[in-house]
Each structure stands twice: as C-alpha cells, then as structure tokens.
Amino acid sequence: MFIIRNAVRNIRRSKSRSVLIGILITIIAFSISIGLYIRQASSDSRDAALSKLNITAQITQNRSRAMKQATGSGGFSRSEMKKAMGADLTLTQLKKYAKANAVSSFYYTLTASVDGAGDLEAYSSSSSSPSSSSGNGPGGKLPSMNSGSFTITGYSSDEAMTDFTGGTKKISKGKMFAEGTDDMVCVISSELAKYNDLSVGDSIKVSNPDNSKETYKLKIVGIYKDSQSSAQAGQAGPNASDPANNIYTSYETLNQIVTASGKKNSESTSAISGRLNGTYVVGTLGKYKQFKKEVKQLGLSTKYQVTSADISSYEQSARPLKNLAKFAGCFLIVILLVGAAILVIMNIFSTRERKYEIGVLTAIGMKKKQVAALFLTEILILSLAGAIIGGAAGAAVSKPVTKQLLNAQVASGMKQSEDMQESFGRENNGGGSGTGQMPGGQGGPAGSAPNRTQTAPGTSSTADTLTASASVNGAVLLELLGCCVLLALAAGAVSVTAIMRYEPLEILSERD
C-alpha cells in the first residue's frame, strides 16, 4: 500500500512527464484495441456465417491419392491411375453411408445428357443458329464422345430440388411433378417453352445423342422461371450448359429412360448414361467431421473422400474476412513492437532524469527492490489508465473502421473477379460454386447438382453481421489489458535494471 500511495504521489507531482507517458500509452492502447476488435469481429462473423450454413456432404473419388499412387520413380502410369481410381458408387452403396448417425437426411439426383427430337430445339442466346435435334456429331466424331443439347435431371425427392426450395427457380405455370412418380412427366424452363412455343400439357421428345432414332416422350406438367438464367445465358459453352435447357423430372422417371436405353443398345458407350449424385445433409461443421469418421467405420475405401461444396463455397466467400483478420494480426504486431520500443526509450530517459531521486530513496534506507517496485507501479498505473481510455475510444470507432476495411476487402475481391471476367470473357470458375460433385469426382452439367444458396461472409450481408459482432467484448478488453501490462512490464524492466545497478553513494557524490 505504501508503494501504491507513493506511486500516485509521484504521478501527481510530475504531471508533465505523467501526462506525456499517459497520452502515449493511450494512443498505443487505442491502436491495439482497434486491431483486437477487427480481429475479433472477423472471427465472430466467420463463425456466425458458418453456423448458419446447412452443410451437406458428398462422397467423391480421391483423385489426389490416385495421382500420387500412379506417379512412381518411373513417372506417371495411366494403368496405375485406373487401378487406383474406384468405380462410381451405386445407389445401394450411397444409401449405406446415409445410415451414419451424423446424417439427418439423404437425397440424390440422376443426371443425363440428351438431344431434342422432333420439333424440340435447344434454347440458344447466341446469334448463331440453334443446334440440330440430331444427336450425331460432326463427321469423324466418335459416338461415345457425343454430348446432348439438353441436361435432364431426376430428383429423388422434393428436398433434393434445392434450387426450388431456395427460391432460385419457381413454377410459373402448371405444377411440379409428384414426388417419387414414375410417370413420363417433366418441367421445363420458361425460356425453352417460349423458344419452342410449348405450354403445360404439351409433350416433348428427347433422343439418345448417339442414336437419334431412340426417343422418349415426356409430358410437360409445369414451366419454371429461373432467376439466374439470364445472368448465365451469355456465358460461353455448349447448349447443355445453358440453364434454360435444363429439364427436370423424378429420379424414377429418368432411371426408366437410362435403363431402357441400356437394354436397347448393345454397347454401353452408346446408351444414355446417368450420373448419380448423392447428398448427405449433416447440418453443422461438427456433424460433417463426425460423418467423415463414420463413413470410414462403415467401410468406405480410401479411394473415396468426403467433400462439402458448402464448406468450399464458404471458404471462398470468407476470403475478405480472412484477409481482414490477417491484416489486423500484422497491425497488432507492428503496434506492439513500436509501442514497446517507444515506451522503453522514454523510460530510459525518465530513469536517468530521476537518478538522484533513486539515490536519495536508497540512501534513506529504502531497498532497491522497493524503489524498483515503486517505479514499476507508476508505469502500471499509467498503463491501466491509458488502457481504459484507449479501449473506450477504440470500442467507439471499431464498428465503422471494421466495416470500412471489410468493404474495401470485398470491393477488392469484386474488382479482381470483374477483371478476370473481362479477361476470360466469362465468369471465372475457379471459386467454390455451391454445387455438389458427382460421385467419382465428376462435376455434373449445369443444374445437375443441387445448388445451395447460402449467405456467407464477403456478401452484402456481411456488414450487418459485423455491426453486431464488432462491439465491446470482455475477451477483447482482457486482451487489451494484457497487452498494456506487457508493454508496461517491458518498459519497467529498464527502470528495474538501472535501479539494481545504481549505487546510492556514487549517485549522491556525482550530484555534489
């Protein structure tokens, strides 16, 4: 108590020195608090966005593992690559892993590529003439290489139709086909309906791209409108990738077509092939990690791996927040180093100025340890006062500063995306898309896999999340207090070292 009382008296007596050190510590504390609040806000926003995701998982082929096994001392071996790659999982196998405790629900889709038959023509936004309904490609093209102008997707349930449940697509005329129906019915896009003058109740014919005589008739029970088709229609690519050429039906219906095509064609390469995509709804990140462990216990081969398009998409959109947190971390390190250096230098000069005071105190019987504790207490009191004032000021300005920095990060990311789009002439496909991968690691055609639209950081809603999270936080205040105490101890260590080295008689004799 004696030391604290004398420390307060010394602070009051030397007002100019105390005010100067106090202002310096306040500025340092203010800067530290800004960095801490930015880092905390970024972390909270990422956690909040991740918690809102309804995470789904897919089982795909582990191609990276296969590539490693196929690359030996003698170089890459295609035959070894084929051996290392597993076959596409069947529906029975996919359902087996759906029994995992982490899975809340399971759905699947079947996707195939077909051509139009009769008067049905693929919608095309380009000025060139529409593709022919004939499935045969240009001269010399192998039948097994043919790809149709339409993508037809069969859904196992209403839950699998994430574009419709998410509001991206809506039925504008007619109705959706019944869940699990095996009737030869379908729904088509409004663009395709208008392009071919089709309406609800009409029928369309699709054909095998490798055999134009093999046709299948589907009745239109509904017409949907796609809110994203106009934005995607101008992208380069085959007609099958145009969302307007997506035809939707039930899994049972499309499976009938694929099965019938397999029976009609002696060669499997000339039959309509369907790609099966299983999606496991796990919900949270913890359940996703649990699912990865459980599938191994259920016997999943190392040739396959569990992936999540939702997490990949989230990580892609979270880049602005990660960059913001990285910036805040670097900013904190610089402030701490610079602040410590300035405080140490100031304390060196302050200790030299008070050299005679140290000699007097030790000469009248005060131990060096007590004198050192007195000087250390002074700097600690000033540090605590500066931390309180600087922390309060930092809390007041942290929200607008954090939002401004985040907006700058988002704007930078958008500018980069726009530059890449301008360079490529289309949207860049390097980022996460939110669509699942086909079993075996094959990405399906547009619209073939569930498209889960989620709110992730880096979007327009991120600023709102930051407004809620970039506020006074107990953990941040404790970190700020700890940083200020460490700075005070670092600066006080100089005084302690000098005091323990000084001899009172030498100090007083020099004074005389």
C-alpha positions as CSV (number, residue, x, y, z in Angstrom):
1,M,0.0,0.0,0.0
2,F,2.9,2.3,0.8
3,I,4.3,1.8,-2.7
4,I,0.9,2.5,-4.4
5,R,0.4,5.7,-2.4
6,N,3.9,7.0,-3.2
7,A,3.5,6.0,-6.9
8,V,0.3,8.1,-7.1
9,R,2.0,11.0,-5.4
10,N,4.9,10.8,-7.9
11,I,2.5,10.8,-10.8
12,R,0.7,13.9,-9.4
13,R,4.0,15.6,-8.7
14,S,5.5,15.1,-12.1
15,K,2.4,16.0,-14.1
16,S,4.1,16.8,-17.4
17,R,6.0,13.6,-17.5
18,S,3.0,11.5,-16.4
19,V,0.7,13.2,-19.0
20,L,3.2,12.6,-21.8
21,I,3.6,8.9,-20.9
22,G,-0.2,8.6,-20.4
23,I,-1.0,10.1,-23.8
24,L,1.5,7.8,-25.5
25,I,0.1,4.7,-23.7
26,T,-3.5,5.8,-24.6
27,I,-2.6,6.1,-28.3
28,I,-0.9,2.7,-28.2
29,A,-3.9,1.2,-26.4
30,F,-6.3,2.8,-28.8
31,S,-4.4,1.3,-31.8
32,I,-4.2,-2.1,-30.1
33,S,-7.9,-2.1,-29.3
34,I,-8.8,-1.3,-33.0
35,G,-6.7,-4.2,-34.1
36,L,-8.2,-6.6,-31.5
37,Y,-11.8,-5.5,-32.3
38,I,-11.2,-6.0,-36.0
39,R,-9.7,-9.5,-35.4
40,Q,-12.5,-10.5,-33.1
41,A,-15.2,-9.1,-35.4
42,S,-13.7,-11.1,-38.3
43,S,-13.6,-14.3,-36.3
44,D,-17.1,-13.8,-34.9
45,S,-18.5,-13.1,-38.4
46,R,-16.9,-16.2,-39.9
47,D,-18.3,-18.3,-37.0
48,A,-21.7,-16.8,-37.3
49,A,-21.8,-17.3,-41.1
50,L,-20.6,-20.9,-40.7
51,S,-23.2,-21.7,-38.1
52,K,-26.0,-20.5,-40.5
53,L,-24.9,-23.0,-43.2
54,N,-26.9,-26.1,-43.5
55,I,-23.8,-28.2,-44.5
56,T,-24.2,-31.0,-47.0
57,A,-21.5,-33.6,-47.9
58,Q,-20.8,-35.7,-50.9
59,I,-18.6,-38.8,-51.4
60,T,-16.2,-38.4,-54.3
61,Q,-13.2,-40.2,-55.7
62,N,-9.9,-39.3,-54.1
63,R,-8.1,-38.2,-57.2
64,S,-5.1,-36.7,-55.4
65,R,-4.4,-40.0,-53.8
66,A,-4.8,-41.8,-57.1
67,M,-2.4,-39.4,-58.8
68,K,0.2,-40.0,-56.1
69,Q,-0.1,-43.8,-56.4
70,A,0.1,-43.5,-60.2
71,T,3.3,-41.4,-60.1
72,G,6.3,-43.5,-59.2
73,S,10.0,-43.4,-59.8
74,G,9.4,-44.3,-63.4
75,G,7.0,-41.4,-63.9
76,F,3.2,-41.3,-64.3
77,S,1.4,-44.5,-65.2
78,R,-2.0,-44.4,-66.7
79,S,-2.7,-48.0,-65.9
80,E,-1.8,-47.5,-62.3
81,M,-4.1,-44.5,-62.3
82,K,-7.0,-46.6,-63.5
83,K,-6.3,-49.2,-60.8
84,A,-6.2,-46.5,-58.1
85,M,-9.5,-45.0,-59.1
86,G,-12.6,-46.6,-57.7
87,A,-15.8,-47.2,-59.6
88,D,-18.7,-44.8,-59.3
89,L,-20.7,-45.6,-56.2
90,T,-24.1,-47.3,-56.7
91,L,-27.3,-46.1,-55.1
92,T,-27.2,-49.0,-52.7
93,Q,-23.7,-48.0,-51.6
94,L,-24.7,-44.4,-51.2
95,K,-27.6,-45.4,-49.1
96,K,-25.4,-47.5,-46.9
97,Y,-23.4,-44.4,-45.8
98,A,-26.6,-42.5,-45.2
99,K,-27.1,-44.7,-42.1
100,A,-24.4,-42.7,-40.3
101,N,-25.6,-41.0,-37.2
102,A,-24.3,-37.6,-38.4
103,V,-26.7,-37.7,-41.4
104,S,-30.1,-36.0,-40.8
105,S,-31.4,-36.7,-44.3
106,F,-30.2,-38.1,-47.7
107,Y,-31.2,-37.3,-51.2
108,Y,-29.8,-38.0,-54.6
109,T,-30.1,-36.9,-58.3
110,L,-29.6,-38.7,-61.6
111,T,-28.3,-36.6,-64.5
112,A,-28.1,-37.4,-68.2
113,S,-27.4,-35.6,-71.4
114,V,-29.9,-35.9,-74.2
115,D,-30.8,-34.4,-77.5
116,G,-34.0,-32.9,-78.7
117,A,-36.2,-35.0,-81.1
118,G,-38.9,-33.9,-83.4
119,D,-39.5,-30.1,-83.3
120,L,-37.7,-29.6,-80.0
121,E,-34.7,-27.3,-80.3
122,A,-32.3,-26.3,-77.6
123,Y,-32.5,-22.7,-76.5
124,S,-29.5,-20.6,-77.5
125,S,-28.7,-17.0,-76.6
126,S,-26.1,-16.7,-79.3
127,S,-26.7,-15.2,-82.7
128,S,-25.8,-18.5,-84.4
129,S,-28.4,-20.9,-85.5
130,P,-29.7,-23.3,-82.9
131,S,-28.3,-26.8,-82.6
132,S,-29.8,-29.5,-84.6
133,S,-32.0,-32.0,-82.9
134,S,-29.9,-34.8,-84.4
135,G,-27.7,-36.5,-81.9
136,N,-24.9,-37.3,-84.4
137,G,-21.9,-35.1,-84.1
138,P,-19.8,-33.7,-86.9
139,G,-18.0,-36.1,-89.2
140,G,-15.4,-38.2,-87.6
141,K,-16.7,-37.7,-84.0
142,L,-16.9,-40.9,-82.0
143,P,-20.4,-41.9,-80.8
144,S,-19.1,-42.3,-77.2
145,M,-17.9,-38.7,-77.3
146,N,-21.3,-37.2,-78.1
147,S,-22.9,-34.8,-75.7
148,G,-26.6,-33.8,-76.0
149,S,-28.0,-30.3,-76.1
150,F,-30.2,-30.8,-73.0
151,T,-29.4,-31.7,-69.4
152,I,-32.1,-33.8,-67.8
153,T,-32.1,-34.3,-64.1
154,G,-34.1,-36.7,-62.0
155,Y,-34.7,-35.9,-58.3
156,S,-35.3,-38.4,-55.6
157,S,-37.4,-36.1,-53.5
158,D,-38.6,-32.5,-53.1
159,E,-35.8,-31.9,-50.7
160,A,-33.3,-32.6,-53.5
161,M,-34.7,-29.8,-55.6
162,T,-32.6,-27.1,-53.7
163,D,-33.0,-24.6,-56.5
164,F,-36.7,-24.6,-56.0
165,T,-36.7,-24.8,-52.2
166,G,-34.1,-22.0,-52.1
167,G,-36.2,-19.8,-54.4
168,T,-33.8,-19.6,-57.3
169,K,-36.4,-21.4,-59.5
170,K,-40.2,-21.1,-59.2
171,I,-43.0,-22.8,-61.0
172,S,-44.7,-20.1,-63.1
173,K,-47.3,-22.3,-64.9
174,G,-48.7,-25.7,-64.1
175,K,-47.3,-27.6,-61.1
176,M,-44.3,-29.7,-60.1
177,F,-44.4,-33.4,-60.7
178,A,-45.3,-35.6,-57.8
179,E,-42.5,-36.7,-55.5
180,G,-41.3,-40.2,-56.5
181,T,-43.6,-40.5,-59.5
182,D,-42.6,-42.9,-62.3
183,D,-44.9,-41.2,-64.9
184,M,-43.2,-39.8,-68.0
185,V,-43.6,-36.2,-67.0
186,C,-41.3,-33.2,-66.7
187,V,-41.0,-29.5,-66.1
188,I,-39.1,-27.1,-68.4
189,S,-37.8,-23.5,-68.3
190,S,-39.9,-20.6,-69.4
191,E,-37.2,-19.7,-72.0
192,L,-37.3,-23.1,-73.5
193,A,-41.1,-23.2,-73.6
194,K,-41.3,-19.8,-75.3
195,Y,-38.5,-20.7,-77.7
196,N,-40.3,-23.8,-78.8
197,D,-43.9,-22.4,-78.4
198,L,-44.7,-25.0,-75.7
199,S,-47.2,-24.9,-72.9
200,V,-48.4,-27.1,-70.0
201,G,-50.0,-30.3,-71.3
202,D,-47.8,-30.5,-74.4
203,S,-45.3,-33.3,-74.9
204,I,-41.7,-33.2,-75.9
205,K,-39.4,-35.8,-77.3
206,V,-35.8,-36.4,-76.3
207,S,-33.3,-38.7,-78.0
208,N,-30.1,-40.5,-77.4
209,P,-27.2,-38.3,-78.6
210,D,-25.6,-41.4,-80.1
211,N,-28.8,-42.8,-81.6
212,S,-31.3,-40.2,-82.9
213,K,-33.9,-43.0,-83.6
214,E,-34.0,-43.8,-79.9
215,T,-36.5,-41.3,-78.5
216,Y,-38.5,-40.9,-75.3
217,K,-41.7,-38.9,-74.8
218,L,-42.2,-36.6,-71.8
219,K,-45.3,-34.7,-70.9
220,I,-44.9,-31.1,-69.6
221,V,-46.7,-30.7,-66.3
222,G,-45.1,-27.4,-65.3
223,I,-43.0,-24.5,-66.5
224,Y,-40.5,-22.9,-64.2
225,K,-38.8,-19.5,-64.2
226,D,-35.1,-19.3,-63.3
227,S,-34.0,-16.0,-61.7
228,Q,-30.3,-16.7,-62.6
229,S,-30.7,-18.0,-66.2
230,S,-30.5,-14.5,-67.8
231,A,-27.2,-13.8,-66.0
232,Q,-25.7,-17.2,-67.0
233,A,-27.1,-17.4,-70.5
234,G,-24.4,-15.3,-72.1
235,Q,-21.6,-17.5,-70.9
236,A,-19.7,-19.4,-73.5
237,G,-20.3,-23.1,-73.6
238,P,-22.4,-25.8,-75.2
239,N,-26.2,-25.5,-75.1
240,A,-26.5,-28.2,-72.4
241,S,-24.7,-25.9,-70.0
242,D,-27.3,-23.2,-70.6
243,P,-29.7,-23.3,-67.6
244,A,-32.6,-22.7,-69.9
245,N,-32.0,-26.2,-71.4
246,N,-32.4,-28.0,-68.1
247,I,-35.3,-30.4,-68.0
248,Y,-36.3,-31.7,-64.6
249,T,-38.2,-34.9,-63.7
250,S,-38.2,-37.5,-61.0
251,Y,-35.4,-40.0,-60.3
252,E,-37.7,-42.9,-61.1
253,T,-38.7,-41.4,-64.5
254,L,-35.1,-40.7,-65.6
255,N,-33.9,-44.1,-64.3
256,Q,-36.5,-45.7,-66.6
257,I,-35.1,-43.9,-69.5
258,V,-31.5,-44.8,-68.6
259,T,-32.4,-48.5,-68.0
260,A,-34.4,-48.7,-71.2
261,S,-31.5,-47.2,-73.2
262,G,-29.1,-49.6,-71.7
263,K,-31.2,-52.5,-72.9
264,K,-31.7,-51.1,-76.4
265,N,-28.0,-50.6,-77.0
266,S,-25.6,-53.5,-77.0
267,E,-22.6,-51.1,-76.4
268,S,-22.7,-49.3,-73.1
269,T,-20.9,-46.3,-74.6
270,S,-23.8,-45.7,-77.0
271,A,-26.5,-45.9,-74.3
272,I,-27.8,-42.9,-72.4
273,S,-25.7,-42.9,-69.2
274,G,-26.8,-41.3,-66.0
275,R,-24.6,-39.8,-63.4
276,L,-25.6,-40.4,-59.8
277,N,-25.0,-37.7,-57.2
278,G,-25.8,-38.4,-53.5
279,T,-26.0,-35.6,-51.0
280,Y,-25.9,-36.1,-47.2
281,V,-27.4,-33.4,-45.1
282,V,-25.3,-33.1,-41.9
283,G,-26.1,-29.6,-40.8
284,T,-23.1,-28.4,-38.8
285,L,-19.4,-28.5,-39.1
286,G,-19.1,-30.8,-36.2
287,K,-21.5,-33.2,-37.8
288,Y,-19.6,-33.0,-41.0
289,K,-16.4,-34.0,-39.2
290,Q,-18.3,-36.8,-37.5
291,F,-19.6,-38.0,-40.8
292,K,-16.1,-38.3,-42.3
293,K,-15.1,-40.6,-39.4
294,E,-18.3,-42.7,-39.5
295,V,-18.1,-43.5,-43.3
296,K,-14.7,-45.0,-42.7
297,Q,-16.2,-47.1,-39.9
298,L,-18.9,-48.2,-42.4
299,G,-16.2,-49.4,-44.8
300,L,-15.6,-46.5,-47.2
301,S,-12.5,-47.3,-49.2
302,T,-9.6,-44.8,-49.2
303,K,-10.2,-44.5,-52.9
304,Y,-13.0,-42.1,-51.9
305,Q,-13.2,-39.0,-49.9
306,V,-15.9,-36.9,-48.2
307,T,-16.2,-33.3,-49.5
308,S,-18.6,-30.5,-49.0
309,A,-19.4,-28.0,-51.7
310,D,-21.0,-25.8,-49.0
311,I,-17.8,-25.5,-47.0
312,S,-15.7,-24.9,-50.2
313,S,-18.1,-22.1,-51.2
314,Y,-18.0,-20.7,-47.7
315,E,-14.2,-20.7,-47.6
316,Q,-14.2,-18.9,-51.0
317,S,-16.5,-16.2,-49.8
318,A,-14.8,-15.9,-46.4
319,R,-11.6,-14.6,-48.0
320,P,-12.3,-10.9,-47.3
321,L,-12.7,-11.7,-43.6
322,K,-9.6,-13.9,-43.5
323,N,-7.7,-11.1,-45.2
324,L,-9.1,-8.6,-42.7
325,A,-8.1,-10.9,-39.7
326,K,-4.6,-11.3,-41.2
327,F,-4.3,-7.5,-41.6
328,A,-5.4,-7.0,-38.0
329,G,-2.8,-9.5,-36.8
330,C,0.0,-7.8,-38.6
331,F,-1.2,-4.4,-37.4
332,L,-1.2,-5.7,-33.8
333,I,2.4,-7.0,-34.1
334,V,3.7,-3.7,-35.5
335,I,1.9,-1.6,-32.8
336,L,3.2,-3.8,-30.0
337,L,6.8,-3.7,-31.3
338,V,6.7,0.1,-32.0
339,G,4.9,0.8,-28.7
340,A,7.3,-1.2,-26.7
341,A,10.3,0.4,-28.3
342,I,8.9,3.9,-27.7
343,L,8.0,3.2,-24.1
344,V,11.4,1.6,-23.4
345,I,13.2,4.7,-24.8
346,M,11.1,7.1,-22.9
347,N,11.6,5.1,-19.7
348,I,15.3,5.1,-20.2
349,F,15.4,8.9,-20.3
350,S,12.9,9.2,-17.4
351,T,15.0,6.9,-15.2
352,R,18.2,8.9,-15.9
353,E,16.4,12.1,-15.0
354,R,15.3,10.6,-11.7
355,K,18.7,9.2,-10.9
356,Y,19.2,11.5,-8.0
357,E,15.8,10.6,-6.6
358,I,16.8,6.9,-6.7
359,G,20.0,7.7,-4.8
360,V,18.1,9.6,-2.1
361,L,15.5,6.9,-1.6
362,T,18.1,4.2,-1.3
363,A,20.3,6.3,0.9
364,I,17.5,6.9,3.5
365,G,17.0,3.1,3.8
366,M,14.6,2.1,1.1
367,K,15.6,-1.1,-0.5
368,K,16.4,-1.2,-4.2
369,K,13.6,-3.8,-4.7
370,Q,11.1,-1.3,-3.2
371,V,12.4,1.5,-5.4
372,A,12.1,-0.7,-8.4
373,A,8.6,-1.7,-7.4
374,L,7.7,2.0,-7.0
375,F,8.8,2.9,-10.5
376,L,7.1,-0.2,-11.9
377,T,3.9,0.6,-10.1
378,E,3.9,4.1,-11.6
379,I,4.1,2.8,-15.2
380,L,1.5,0.2,-14.4
381,I,-1.0,2.8,-13.1
382,L,-0.4,4.9,-16.2
383,S,-0.8,1.9,-18.4
384,L,-4.1,0.9,-16.8
385,A,-5.5,4.4,-17.2
386,G,-4.4,4.5,-20.8
387,A,-5.9,1.1,-21.5
388,I,-9.2,2.2,-20.1
389,I,-9.3,5.5,-22.1
390,G,-7.8,4.0,-25.3
391,G,-10.1,0.9,-25.1
392,A,-13.2,3.0,-24.7
393,A,-12.2,5.2,-27.7
394,G,-11.3,2.1,-29.7
395,A,-14.7,0.5,-29.0
396,A,-16.4,3.6,-30.2
397,V,-14.7,3.7,-33.6
398,S,-14.2,0.0,-34.1
399,K,-17.5,-0.6,-35.9
400,P,-17.2,2.0,-38.7
401,V,-13.5,1.2,-39.1
402,T,-14.1,-2.5,-39.3
403,K,-16.9,-2.1,-41.8
404,Q,-14.9,0.3,-43.9
405,L,-12.0,-2.1,-44.0
406,L,-14.2,-5.1,-44.8
407,N,-16.0,-3.1,-47.6
408,A,-12.5,-2.3,-49.0
409,Q,-11.6,-6.0,-49.0
410,V,-14.9,-7.0,-50.6
411,A,-14.6,-4.3,-53.3
412,S,-11.0,-5.5,-54.0
413,G,-12.3,-9.1,-54.4
414,M,-15.1,-7.9,-56.7
415,K,-12.7,-5.9,-58.8
416,Q,-10.4,-8.9,-59.1
417,S,-13.4,-11.0,-60.2
418,E,-14.5,-8.4,-62.7
419,D,-11.0,-8.1,-64.1
420,M,-10.8,-11.9,-64.5
421,Q,-14.3,-12.0,-66.1
422,E,-13.2,-9.3,-68.5
423,S,-10.0,-11.2,-69.4
424,F,-11.8,-14.5,-69.8
425,G,-14.9,-13.1,-71.4
426,R,-17.0,-15.1,-68.9
427,E,-17.3,-15.8,-65.2
428,N,-14.2,-17.4,-63.6
429,N,-15.0,-21.0,-62.5
430,G,-12.1,-21.3,-60.0
431,G,-14.1,-20.5,-56.9
432,G,-16.4,-22.6,-54.9
433,S,-19.8,-22.8,-56.5
434,G,-22.0,-24.4,-54.0
435,T,-22.9,-27.3,-56.3
436,G,-22.1,-30.8,-55.3
437,Q,-19.7,-33.0,-57.1
438,M,-20.7,-36.2,-58.7
439,P,-19.6,-39.5,-57.1
440,G,-16.3,-40.3,-58.6
441,G,-15.3,-36.6,-58.5
442,Q,-17.1,-35.7,-61.7
443,G,-18.8,-32.4,-61.9
444,G,-22.2,-32.5,-63.5
445,P,-23.6,-30.2,-66.1
446,A,-25.2,-27.0,-65.0
447,G,-28.2,-27.6,-63.0
448,S,-27.5,-31.2,-62.5
449,A,-26.4,-31.0,-58.9
450,P,-28.2,-29.2,-56.0
451,N,-27.3,-25.6,-55.9
452,R,-27.4,-24.4,-52.3
453,T,-27.6,-20.7,-52.0
454,Q,-26.2,-19.6,-48.7
455,T,-25.3,-16.2,-47.1
456,A,-21.6,-16.2,-46.5
457,P,-19.2,-13.6,-45.5
458,G,-18.0,-11.3,-48.3
459,T,-21.6,-10.7,-49.4
460,S,-23.7,-7.7,-48.8
461,S,-25.0,-9.1,-45.6
462,T,-21.5,-9.4,-44.0
463,A,-21.5,-5.7,-42.9
464,D,-24.7,-6.4,-40.9
465,T,-23.0,-9.3,-39.2
466,L,-20.0,-7.2,-38.4
467,T,-22.2,-4.5,-36.9
468,A,-23.4,-7.0,-34.3
469,S,-20.1,-8.6,-33.6
470,A,-17.7,-5.6,-33.6
471,S,-18.8,-4.3,-30.2
472,V,-17.4,-4.2,-26.6
473,N,-16.3,-7.7,-25.8
474,G,-14.9,-9.0,-22.5
475,A,-12.3,-11.1,-24.1
476,V,-11.1,-8.2,-26.2
477,L,-10.8,-6.0,-23.1
478,L,-8.8,-8.6,-21.3
479,E,-6.5,-9.0,-24.2
480,L,-6.1,-5.2,-24.4
481,L,-5.3,-5.1,-20.7
482,G,-2.8,-7.9,-21.0
483,C,-1.1,-6.1,-23.9
484,C,-0.8,-2.9,-22.0
485,V,0.5,-4.7,-18.9
486,L,3.1,-6.5,-21.0
487,L,4.2,-3.1,-22.5
488,A,4.4,-1.6,-19.0
489,L,6.5,-4.5,-17.8
490,A,8.8,-4.3,-20.8
491,A,9.3,-0.6,-20.2
492,G,9.5,-1.1,-16.4
493,A,12.2,-3.7,-16.8
494,V,14.6,-0.9,-18.0
495,S,14.0,1.0,-14.8
496,V,14.4,-2.1,-12.6
497,T,17.7,-3.0,-14.3
498,A,19.0,0.6,-13.9
499,I,17.9,0.8,-10.2
500,M,19.5,-2.5,-9.3
501,R,22.8,-1.4,-11.0
502,Y,23.0,2.1,-9.3
503,E,24.9,2.7,-6.1
504,P,23.4,5.4,-3.8
505,L,26.7,6.8,-2.6
506,E,28.0,7.2,-6.2
507,I,24.8,8.9,-7.3
508,L,24.9,11.4,-4.4
509,S,28.6,12.1,-4.9
510,E,28.1,12.8,-8.6
511,R,25.4,15.2,-7.6
512,D,27.7,17.1,-5.3
